[in-house]
Structure formats: C-alpha cells, structure tokens
C-alpha cells in the first residue's frame, strides 16, 4: 500500500513540475496581453537580457570552483608526498 502511495505522490510531483514548466514557457514565449497600461506574458526580450547578464557571473563562479578544486588537489598531493616520505624513512 505504501509503495502505491509513493508512486502516486511521485506522479503528482511530476505533473506539477510539467505544469509549472509549461507556465514558465508561456510566460516568456506567449503573446503579449495588454490590460490598460500593463502588459502580461511575452517577456522573451527580458529573458534574453537576463541570460546575457548572468553568463559572466556564471563563468566567474565556475572558474572560482575549478581553481579551488585544483588548489585542493595540489595541497593533497603535497600531503601525500609527505606521508610517503615518512613511510619510507621508517
């Protein structure tokens, strides 16, 4: 009984995710709807602007993470070399 409820819950989560995905796509790619001086939907140009603005920040963080991993590997290599040297002298 518990497995069926878990499966139903997972299916419900997937359906909610698909609905939210479709709403997000329509939000940016749908037609502009004007009500008075307000416009709804059709924010494709704004999405492109946001993506252009965030690419540099994304590259900055990826570069920082890669450099940090390289530095950590460098420190680990030094530590392992010290350990090997200690074992050889024993």
Secondary structure as a PSIPRED ss2 file (coil, helix, strand):
# PSIPRED VFORMAT (PSIPRED V4.0)

   1 X C   1.000  0.000  0.000
   2 X H   0.000  1.000  0.000
   3 X H   0.000  1.000  0.000
   4 X H   0.000  1.000  0.000
   5 X H   0.000  1.000  0.000
   6 X H   0.000  1.000  0.000
   7 X H   0.000  1.000  0.000
   8 X H   0.000  1.000  0.000
   9 X H   0.000  1.000  0.000
  10 X H   0.000  1.000  0.000
  11 X H   0.000  1.000  0.000
  12 X H   0.000  1.000  0.000
  13 X H   0.000  1.000  0.000
  14 X H   0.000  1.000  0.000
  15 X H   0.000  1.000  0.000
  16 X H   0.000  1.000  0.000
  17 X H   0.000  1.000  0.000
  18 X H   0.000  1.000  0.000
  19 X H   0.000  1.000  0.000
  20 X H   0.000  1.000  0.000
  21 X H   0.000  1.000  0.000
  22 X H   0.000  1.000  0.000
  23 X H   0.000  1.000  0.000
  24 X H   0.000  1.000  0.000
  25 X H   0.000  1.000  0.000
  26 X H   0.000  1.000  0.000
  27 X H   0.000  1.000  0.000
  28 X H   0.000  1.000  0.000
  29 X H   0.000  1.000  0.000
  30 X C   1.000  0.000  0.000
  31 X C   1.000  0.000  0.000
  32 X C   1.000  0.000  0.000
  33 X E   0.000  0.000  1.000
  34 X E   0.000  0.000  1.000
  35 X E   0.000  0.000  1.000
  36 X C   1.000  0.000  0.000
  37 X C   1.000  0.000  0.000
  38 X E   0.000  0.000  1.000
  39 X E   0.000  0.000  1.000
  40 X E   0.000  0.000  1.000
  41 X C   1.000  0.000  0.000
  42 X C   1.000  0.000  0.000
  43 X C   1.000  0.000  0.000
  44 X H   0.000  1.000  0.000
  45 X H   0.000  1.000  0.000
  46 X H   0.000  1.000  0.000
  47 X H   0.000  1.000  0.000
  48 X H   0.000  1.000  0.000
  49 X H   0.000  1.000  0.000
  50 X H   0.000  1.000  0.000
  51 X H   0.000  1.000  0.000
  52 X H   0.000  1.000  0.000
  53 X H   0.000  1.000  0.000
  54 X H   0.000  1.000  0.000
  55 X H   0.000  1.000  0.000
  56 X H   0.000  1.000  0.000
  57 X H   0.000  1.000  0.000
  58 X H   0.000  1.000  0.000
  59 X H   0.000  1.000  0.000
  60 X H   0.000  1.000  0.000
  61 X H   0.000  1.000  0.000
  62 X H   0.000  1.000  0.000
  63 X H   0.000  1.000  0.000
  64 X H   0.000  1.000  0.000
  65 X H   0.000  1.000  0.000
  66 X H   0.000  1.000  0.000
  67 X H   0.000  1.000  0.000
  68 X H   0.000  1.000  0.000
  69 X H   0.000  1.000  0.000
  70 X H   0.000  1.000  0.000
  71 X H   0.000  1.000  0.000
  72 X H   0.000  1.000  0.000
  73 X H   0.000  1.000  0.000
  74 X H   0.000  1.000  0.000
  75 X H   0.000  1.000  0.000
  76 X H   0.000  1.000  0.000
  77 X H   0.000  1.000  0.000
  78 X H   0.000  1.000  0.000
  79 X H   0.000  1.000  0.000
  80 X H   0.000  1.000  0.000
  81 X H   0.000  1.000  0.000
  82 X H   0.000  1.000  0.000
  83 X H   0.000  1.000  0.000
  84 X H   0.000  1.000  0.000
  85 X H   0.000  1.000  0.000
  86 X H   0.000  1.000  0.000
  87 X H   0.000  1.000  0.000
  88 X H   0.000  1.000  0.000
  89 X H   0.000  1.000  0.000
  90 X C   1.000  0.000  0.000
